[in-house]
């Protein structure tokens, strides 16, 4: 049952161990649409939330495109557009191309990493429903939050609230959209 006027329920915890235990319990209970917020990375939390990063594949593809671009650029200039015999070497002398290939590989991989990270993480996001929670600002200092979203098939406002309160959080708050 999905509540239209509710984004979800959010529980506030004091330690990373508490939010990790609550996330594990919520996962065991059958909740899947949930998100945890913390001031620093908590080991094991990403596996419990089924977070699978893909940025490394995008950076690899960016690096390969950079290497191909570096080789193609120099091949075009040295063989097709402006062939000059220098010291008796062949026009397609790939060992001479290695430095530019390396530089463009790093450049394209770096640009892909920056923009891929921003794109995959949803930035810039000037508004999110969790920003409506009064105490949410404490997540950048010393508090930990677990939000179970109303789009979860198992979500029922009363049962989910009772479940979160059984984890002994500091507070359980409704998150309005």
C-alpha positions in Angstrom: 0.0 0.0 0.0 1.5 3.3 -1.1 0.7 6.5 0.7 0.4 9.4 -1.8 1.0 12.2 0.8 4.0 10.5 2.4 7.5 10.1 0.9 8.4 7.7 3.7 9.4 7.3 7.4 12.8 8.3 8.7 14.5 7.1 11.9 17.4 9.0 13.5 20.2 7.1 15.1 23.3 8.1 17.2 25.9 5.7 15.9 26.9 3.9 12.7 26.4 0.5 14.4 22.8 1.4 15.2 21.9 2.4 11.6 23.7 -0.7 10.3 21.7 -2.9 12.6 18.5 -1.2 11.7 19.2 -1.5 8.0 20.0 -5.1 8.3 16.8 -5.7 10.3 14.8 -3.8 7.7 16.3 -5.8 4.9 15.5 -9.1 6.8 12.0 -7.8 7.3 11.6 -7.5 3.6 11.9 -3.7 2.9 13.8 -2.9 -0.2 13.1 0.8 -1.1 15.1 2.5 1.6 18.1 4.8 1.9 20.6 5.5 4.7 22.3 8.8 5.4 25.4 9.3 7.4 28.2 11.9 7.8 30.8 9.4 6.7 30.9 6.0 4.8 29.7 3.1 7.0 31.3 -0.2 6.0 28.7 -2.8 5.0 25.9 -0.3 4.5 26.2 -0.3 0.7 25.8 -4.0 0.5 22.7 -4.0 2.6 21.1 -1.3 0.4 22.0 -3.1 -2.8 24.2 -0.3 -4.0 26.2 -1.4 -7.0 28.6 1.4 -8.3 29.0 1.6 -12.1 31.3 4.6 -12.3 34.4 2.5 -12.8 33.0 1.1 -16.0 32.2 4.6 -17.3 35.7 5.7 -16.5 37.2 2.7 -18.2 35.1 3.4 -21.3 36.1 7.1 -21.2 39.8 6.1 -21.0 39.5 3.7 -24.0 37.7 6.4 -26.0 40.6 8.8 -25.1 43.2 6.3 -26.2 41.4 5.7 -29.5 41.0 9.4 -30.0 44.7 10.1 -29.3 45.8 7.4 -31.8 43.3 8.5 -34.4 44.2 12.1 -34.1 47.9 11.4 -34.6 47.4 8.8 -37.3 45.3 11.3 -39.3 47.9 14.0 -38.9 50.9 11.9 -39.6 49.6 9.5 -42.3 46.6 11.1 -44.0 46.7 14.9 -43.7 50.4 15.8 -43.5 52.8 12.9 -44.1 56.4 13.9 -43.7 59.4 11.5 -43.7 61.3 12.3 -40.5 64.6 10.3 -40.0 63.4 7.5 -42.2 60.6 6.3 -39.9 57.3 5.1 -41.3 54.3 7.5 -41.3 52.4 5.3 -38.9 55.1 5.1 -36.1 52.9 4.3 -33.2 55.7 4.4 -30.5 56.0 8.1 -31.2 52.2 8.4 -30.5 52.3 6.8 -27.0 52.7 10.1 -25.0 49.7 11.8 -26.5 47.7 8.5 -26.3 48.5 8.3 -22.6 47.6 12.0 -22.0 44.2 11.8 -23.8 43.4 8.5 -21.9 44.0 10.3 -18.6 42.1 13.4 -19.8 39.0 11.5 -21.0 38.9 9.2 -18.0 39.2 12.2 -15.6 36.4 14.1 -17.4 34.3 11.0 -17.4 34.9 10.5 -13.7 33.8 14.0 -12.8 30.7 14.2 -14.9 29.8 10.6 -14.5 29.9 10.9 -10.7 27.8 14.0 -10.8 25.3 12.4 -13.2 25.0 9.0 -11.5 24.6 10.6 -8.1 21.8 12.9 -9.3 23.7 16.2 -8.7 22.8 18.9 -8.7 19.7 18.2 -6.7 18.5 21.4 -5.1 15.5 19.7 -3.5 14.8 16.3 -2.0 11.9 15.3 0.2 14.3 14.3 3.1 15.3 18.0 3.3 11.8 18.6 4.8 12.8 16.7 8.0 13.8 19.3 10.7 16.7 17.3 12.1 18.1 16.2 8.8 20.8 18.9 8.9 22.5 16.8 11.7 23.4 14.2 9.1 26.4 16.3 8.1 27.7 16.3 11.7 26.9 13.4 13.9 23.6 11.7 13.3 22.6 8.7 11.1 19.3 8.3 9.3 17.4 5.4 7.8 14.5 6.3 5.5 12.0 3.6 4.4 10.2 5.0 1.3 6.5 4.7 0.8 7.0 3.2 -2.7 8.2 0.0 -1.0 5.6 -2.8 -1.6 5.8 -3.8 2.1 5.3 -0.2 3.3 2.4 0.4 5.6 2.6 3.7 7.6 1.6 2.2 10.9 3.4 -1.1 10.7 6.6 0.5 9.3 6.5 3.1 12.1 6.1 0.3 14.7 9.0 -1.5 13.1 11.3 1.5 13.1 10.4 2.3 16.7 11.3 -1.2 17.7 14.9 -0.4 16.6 15.1 2.1 19.4 15.9 5.2 17.3 16.2 8.7 18.8 13.2 9.7 16.7 10.9 8.5 13.9 9.6 11.2 11.6 7.3 11.3 8.6 8.9 12.6 5.4 6.4 14.7 3.4 7.0 15.0 -0.4 
